[in-house]
Amino acid sequence: MSSYLISNVSVVGAAPTDVLIRDGVVAAVGAGLDAPEATVVDGTGLVALPGLVDLHTHLREPGREDAETVESGSRAAALGGYTAVCAMANTSPVADTAGVVEQVWRLGREAGLVDVQPIGAVTVGLAGEHLAELGAMADSAARVRIFSDDGHCVADPRLMRRALEYVKAFDGIIAQHAEEPRLTEGAQMHEGEVSTRLGLTGWPAVAEEAIIARDVLLAEHVGSRLHVCHVSTAGSVEVLRQAKARGVRVTAEVTPHHLLLTDARAETYDPVYKVNPPLRTAADVAALRAALVEGVIDIVATDHAPHAVEDKECEWAYARPGMLGLETALSIALDVLGPQWDLIAERMSRTPARIAGLEGHGLDPAPGVPANLTLVDPAARRTIEPAELASRSRNTPYARMTLPGRIVATFLRGEPTVLDGKAVL
Ligand SMILES: NC(=O)N[C@@H](CC(=O)O)C(=O)O
């Protein structure tokens, strides 16, 4: 195996030092390290973070390999500074059996660019009627611990209760896409002043908040673990705050786009801004940012949702919801939070790794720790060109925006997946 000496690098914002990687692990951290056999990576001006971990990625394989594959999504992730991603279950066929989750897990291993941890569906075919084979997926080679019908809400409270109870046996988590379907029929965007003006059917904040309120009560009642996907409203933050104060075992994520963009984007009628849950108001954005800093929202997760051109570049009403996220998440976090490196490491690496139980991830570089890390150039600015993204899809809402920060290198178990800002494999 190879060795790398990252010289003069700031580890999570601290004073510059050297990091020696050997045989897949961090061998030493300290100023003036000497390792003649090692390849030197000049870390001057760069910040080393534990490799980012995404709890919410859509890889589209099997079924929509035209939009993304495990391999192309893994490459996008590595270029975004990620060393592990959790792959959502809304593939075709749905990841609701041991066979499908093992297939995704194996494809991730073959690509070898990030660790791909499959998420299993809660219900058969995401149909919300019968529990999927949660135990078989947990016992499979993929060792699934997170289950989600993301894209759909587990709306039936009895099924949700059963799922929460079931996963307690292996300390699993139900990750809920909180959307009361009866309140969002035909919805196109956030229900508010802009939707009224544009004449588009609204997706009210209460459709999210009502499900989160119900689910924290269910999780409390059965003593199980709930994770709330893509929290998007100020009201949801208040429900979560109260639940956490009572000691409910709930964690929550916010996406980069909900931290930056508002429903005003819909005025362009450009479906690149159509997403589930929808972009909300400036007051919601402010509340989400504050909740992320405070810790009421535990993590940033991308909800990377690649879509083929024909599914996105069409009339707003017919476009699929979702936007790309993996290759821009760190830049958005840096833009929104500023260079608060410890907070960024906490919300984008350490905590998501802990929630998902991903061993060897989310650990700051220290002797003996698996060398999963990423190097960021905080001074660089880059203009997002959709054609240059590694994703097979082009639906980034940040096209031609200039964003701070650039991923210079990513290491997975001591081997570079990205060097000089380019994918290695
Ligand atoms: N977040 C999105 O807007 N889209 C997701 C699923 C979903 O949550 O609707 C997708 O899979 O495309």
The ligand as a MOL file (V3000), in Angstrom:
LIG
                    3D

  0  0  0     0  0            999 V3000
M  V30 BEGIN CTAB
M  V30 COUNTS 12 11 0 0 0
M  V30 BEGIN ATOM
M  V30 1 N -36.2690 15.3160 -3.0280 0
M  V30 2 C -36.8260 15.2860 -4.2200 0
M  V30 3 O -37.3440 16.3030 -4.6780 0
M  V30 4 N -36.8470 14.1710 -4.9620 0
M  V30 5 C -36.4910 12.8740 -4.5120 0
M  V30 6 C -37.5750 12.1540 -3.8230 0
M  V30 7 C -38.5160 13.0170 -3.0810 0
M  V30 8 O -38.2420 13.3050 -1.8930 0
M  V30 9 O -39.5250 13.4140 -3.6570 0
M  V30 10 C -36.0710 12.0460 -5.6950 0
M  V30 11 O -35.8400 10.8310 -5.5520 0
M  V30 12 O -35.9770 12.5940 -6.7970 0
M  V30 END ATOM
M  V30 BEGIN BOND
M  V30 1 1 1 2
M  V30 2 2 2 3
M  V30 3 1 2 4
M  V30 4 1 4 5
M  V30 5 1 5 6
M  V30 6 1 5 10
M  V30 7 1 6 7
M  V30 8 2 7 8
M  V30 9 1 7 9
M  V30 10 2 10 11
M  V30 11 1 10 12
M  V30 END BOND
M  V30 END CTAB
M  END
